[in-house]
Amino acid sequence: MRYWIKTPGIIPLIFLRLLWRFSANKPIVYLTFDDGPNDSTTTDILKILEKEKIKGTFFCIGNNVVKNPELFQEIIEKGHSVGNHSMSHINGWKVTKNKYLEDIEKAAEIIKSNLFRPPYGKLNFSSTSQLKKKFEIVMWDINSGDFDKTLSYSQVIENVLKNARNGSIIVLHDNKKFKHLTLNALMPIIKGLKKKGFAMEAIPFNL
């Protein structure tokens, strides 16, 4: 499995229209959670965030919102941001532009947000201009690796704490497949970030 823990600096310079990181002026980082909501991890993640008095951003799959509307509403009611992660976790590199946009628009009917994150980070680039009319396309500069079952949760923690910097957007998951790694790593990540002097906030809807 090949992926970057820290997004190479050249990538945001090439893809300028995507959001990779916020301003470095303040010691604030942004924890984001992809793929929820679900009845296996969402509630536990929300409890941890509430206990630590921080806010996060949940990029939700439309089909999962349909299955778990109460959990989706709970995310919003607790003051977290939500974003569109497509209806079916569609891979933008494997479908046509029209198919891709249709899937995202279907999710937009139930996920009222101007934030969008492409599943797998694989954006259908021919659709970028059209998506930008409606969405802020949110990528990341730190990938925790919590989806990688070859890692221990201590490695996931290190991936985040070693690379976090002012304005970082950090990818974690709200996915039952990765429950063990995410839930074991999340609290130590939050405490470690606090120890380093970082605040954690939700990505605002209207950037």
Secondary structure as GFF3:
##gff-version 3
##sequence-region A 1 207
A	DSSP	alpha_helix	10	14	.	.	.	ID=ss1
A	DSSP	beta_strand	28	34	.	.	.	ID=ss2
A	DSSP	alpha_helix	42	51	.	.	.	ID=ss3
A	DSSP	beta_strand	57	60	.	.	.	ID=ss4
A	DSSP	alpha_helix	62	67	.	.	.	ID=ss5
A	DSSP	alpha_helix	69	77	.	.	.	ID=ss6
A	DSSP	beta_strand	81	84	.	.	.	ID=ss7
A	DSSP	alpha_helix	97	108	.	.	.	ID=ss8
A	DSSP	beta_strand	115	116	.	.	.	ID=ss9
A	DSSP	three_ten_helix	119	121	.	.	.	ID=ss10
A	DSSP	three_ten_helix	125	127	.	.	.	ID=ss11
A	DSSP	alpha_helix	128	132	.	.	.	ID=ss12
A	DSSP	beta_strand	136	137	.	.	.	ID=ss13
A	DSSP	beta_strand	142	143	.	.	.	ID=ss14
A	DSSP	alpha_helix	153	163	.	.	.	ID=ss15
A	DSSP	beta_strand	169	173	.	.	.	ID=ss16
A	DSSP	three_ten_helix	176	178	.	.	.	ID=ss17
A	DSSP	alpha_helix	179	195	.	.	.	ID=ss18
A	DSSP	beta_strand	199	200	.	.	.	ID=ss19
###
